[in-house]
Structures are given as C-alpha cells and as structure tokens.
Amino acid sequence: MSYGGNQPGGGYPPPGGYQPGGGFPPPQQQGGYGAPAQYADIGKRFVAALLDGLIVSLGTIPGVILIFIGIGSMASQADAHGRISDEAAGAGLGIAGLGYGLIFLGYLGVMLYNVYLLGRDGATLGKRWMKIRVLDPQGQPVGFGKAFLRELVKGALGGICAILLLWPLWDQEKQGLWDKVSSTHVYNA
C-alpha cells in the first residue's frame, strides 16, 4: 500500500520531517506533501518569548540569593541603634557584590545557551515547547553567529522602542525586523 497517493515516490514517510544526514527540508516542504510551511502565529511566538524570559530569569536566582544573604548579614550585625560596623558592612557588601556578579553571569550564560540552541536546532527551549522554529530561507537552522545577531538586534530594537517588538503583527510574512536583518522566518515545527 502506498501512503503518498499521486506524489512522486509515493512511499512512507511523507516529506516534511527530519531528513537523514542531519538536515531539514526547505520551508516550502515542511507542511508535508509539498504544502507551504505555515508561519508561526503571534500567540505562540509571544508565549515562547515569555517562557524564554522565565528561563533566563531562573539563571539569576543564585545571585539574588547571595544579595539577600549579604543584606541579611549586615542587618544581623546592626546594634540597637541600627549602626553597622565597617567590617560587617564590608563583608555584607562583598557578598552582595558577588551576588550581582553571579546575576550577570547567570543571565549571560542562559542567554548564550539559548542562542546556541537557536543556532543549532532553530529553537530555544521556549520555542521548542511551543513547537516553533527559526529557519533560514533554505529551511536550515541559522548557526550561532546569525542567531546571536538576530537576538542582539531584537534586544536593541526592544530597548529603543518596545513597539518595534510588535512588528510581526502587521508584517505579511510575520517577520520581525530582527528576522528581516538575519533573513529568517519563524515556522510551526
């Protein structure tokens, strides 16, 4: 029995999934049987961005804990009038300073890991959970450099004017400006 109907090759599995040799089919074939791939809807992209933001913020938790430990150690050393000795203040501020450094490293580490996943697989953890992928015009993941550029431009545009993050709402191909710069599209996986 042939599963492909009138399609060339007519066999199983239908085109559109993972290809032997490590590649993914071009975007126009991802829907299966030569159907055009569907752009990911804005709702899925928004939830994926929220999930990615939550994951990045989880990377900062150890630093936040150290800050509270530093502040708590200073507060516990205060005398009846609320004065803190120079030694206690120095120790507490040192611990809090380590906490700020750990926040930065945690944020940077998780962000770079997300960029690595985006470049390698076309999906960060949030995008993977929402079943969407970022691919180049050939249907391939973009690689670390392009993924880094894409996320850098996205962050810069969001910092300049948050309304620019809504660009995919009115774009015909549902691309953000960061997608246009890096020649990517976001597809349903």
C-alpha positions as MATLAB code, in Angstrom:
seq = 'MSYGGNQPGGGYPPPGGYQPGGGFPPPQQQGGYGAPAQYADIGKRFVAALLDGLIVSLGTIPGVILIFIGIGSMASQADAHGRISDEAAGAGLGIAGLGYGLIFLGYLGVMLYNVYLLGRDGATLGKRWMKIRVLDPQGQPVGFGKAFLRELVKGALGGICAILLLWPLWDQEKQGLWDKVSSTHVYNA';
ca = [
       0.000    0.000    0.000;
       1.321    3.415   -0.905;
       0.896    6.282    1.542;
       1.924    9.001   -0.884;
      -1.075    8.931   -3.216;
      -0.144   10.567   -6.512;
       3.066   12.066   -5.140;
       6.403   11.126   -6.703;
       7.962    8.320   -4.720;
       4.551    7.653   -3.141;
       6.055    5.981   -0.097;
       6.260    6.431    3.607;
       7.340    8.630    5.377;
       5.947   11.722    3.722;
       8.347   14.647    3.191;
       8.478   17.343    5.834;
      10.232   15.756    8.786;
      13.828   15.315    9.782;
      15.917   14.185    6.811;
      18.656   11.538    7.061;
      22.015   13.248    7.027;
      21.034   15.905    9.568;
      19.080   18.409    7.527;
      15.568   19.695    7.455;
      13.554   20.110    4.270;
      13.241   23.552    2.723;
      10.448   25.644    4.260;
       8.125   25.136    1.289;
       8.068   21.373    2.024;
       7.742   21.407    5.777;
       3.965   21.164    5.737;
       4.254   17.738    4.099;
       3.463   16.714    0.539;
       4.883   19.926   -0.885;
       2.436   22.153    1.028;
       3.860   25.518    2.071;
       5.099   25.718    5.640;
       2.990   27.821    7.959;
       4.417   30.829    9.701;
       4.097   30.598   13.465;
       1.284   32.699   14.824;
       1.960   35.630   17.083;
       0.424   33.959   20.144;
       2.872   31.062   20.011;
       5.785   33.439   19.494;
       4.695   35.591   22.450;
       4.343   32.613   24.809;
       7.726   31.253   23.641;
       9.318   34.634   24.410;
       7.720   34.631   27.879;
       8.983   31.105   28.548;
      12.483   32.039   27.383;
      12.407   35.116   29.626;
      11.357   32.966   32.571;
      14.187   30.506   31.898;
      16.718   33.339   31.692;
      15.443   34.809   34.957;
      15.844   31.405   36.626;
      19.552   31.649   35.827;
      19.786   34.749   38.026;
      18.319   33.136   41.172;
      21.666   32.139   42.765;
      22.858   35.753   42.505;
      19.649   37.094   44.030;
      20.038   34.668   46.933;
      23.594   35.911   47.546;
      22.392   39.513   47.587;
      19.811   38.675   50.250;
      22.435   36.801   52.260;
      24.733   39.845   52.102;
      21.976   42.231   53.176;
      20.851   39.819   55.895;
      24.347   39.509   57.279;
      24.636   43.285   57.544;
      21.226   43.566   59.197;
      22.064   40.876   61.731;
      25.207   42.764   62.754;
      23.408   46.042   63.453;
      23.444   47.321   67.024;
      20.424   48.651   68.921;
      20.637   51.982   67.079;
      20.839   50.392   63.630;
      24.542   51.079   63.172;
      26.679   48.514   61.414;
      30.417   48.140   61.931;
      32.703   48.758   58.999;
      33.795   45.103   58.990;
      30.212   43.816   58.884;
      29.271   46.319   56.191;
      32.293   45.364   54.108;
      31.533   41.649   54.390;
      27.849   42.132   53.576;
      28.591   44.376   50.618;
      31.211   41.904   49.383;
      28.696   39.057   49.432;
      26.085   41.254   47.740;
      28.662   42.271   45.121;
      29.331   38.609   44.387;
      25.578   38.204   44.034;
      25.417   40.939   41.380;
      28.275   39.288   39.516;
      26.504   35.938   39.696;
      23.296   37.522   38.373;
      25.217   38.845   35.382;
      26.955   35.524   34.739;
      23.730   33.540   35.143;
      21.852   35.831   32.757;
      24.669   35.798   30.208;
      25.148   32.032   30.446;
      21.493   31.180   29.901;
      21.159   33.750   27.093;
      24.194   32.313   25.283;
      22.833   28.793   25.742;
      19.526   29.892   24.199;
      21.410   31.466   21.273;
      23.383   28.228   20.877;
      20.146   26.194   20.775;
      18.574   28.660   18.351;
      21.566   28.396   16.028;
      21.882   24.616   16.285;
      18.231   23.487   16.280;
      16.295   26.573   15.251;
      14.537   26.657   18.614;
      15.257   27.826   22.136;
      13.643   25.875   24.969;
      10.575   28.141   24.895;
      10.245   27.839   21.121;
      10.671   24.076   21.345;
       7.870   23.836   23.921;
       5.633   25.984   21.717;
       6.586   23.896   18.657;
       8.002   26.724   16.548;
      11.358   27.038   14.788;
      13.504   29.815   13.361;
      14.937   28.795    9.984;
      16.821   30.397    7.118;
      15.450   30.517    3.533;
      16.819   27.005    2.860;
      14.946   25.564    5.841;
      18.076   25.138    7.961;
      18.890   26.405   11.453;
      20.858   29.626   11.188;
      24.036   28.836   13.133;
      25.399   30.576   16.230;
      26.611   33.777   14.535;
      23.324   34.578   12.807;
      21.336   33.546   15.882;
      23.480   35.878   18.009;
      22.978   38.742   15.538;
      19.224   38.080   15.459;
      18.919   38.179   19.252;
      21.216   41.218   19.520;
      19.114   43.185   17.016;
      15.913   42.049   18.747;
      17.208   43.237   22.122;
      18.420   46.552   20.704;
      15.105   47.241   18.972;
      13.192   46.373   22.131;
      15.434   48.721   24.093;
      14.953   51.568   21.621;
      11.190   51.248   21.290;
       9.152   48.326   22.625;
       6.529   48.856   19.903;
       9.096   47.616   17.368;
       8.799   44.190   19.021;
       5.225   44.090   17.686;
       6.396   44.334   14.055;
       5.336   40.727   13.224;
       1.706   41.717   13.904;
       1.452   43.755   10.698;
       4.148   42.139    8.550;
       2.792   39.989    5.719;
       5.323   37.207    6.381;
       5.054   37.629   10.195;
       8.721   38.642   10.353;
      10.105   40.949   12.982;
      12.739   43.473   11.954;
      15.290   41.144   13.581;
      14.081   38.358   11.245;
      14.495   40.623    8.232;
      18.057   41.536    9.265;
      19.047   37.873    9.704;
      16.938   36.516    6.784;
      14.910   34.172    8.978;
      11.293   33.141    9.349;
       9.538   31.562   12.317;
       7.606   28.442   11.324;
       5.362   25.962   13.071;
       7.512   22.906   13.739;
];
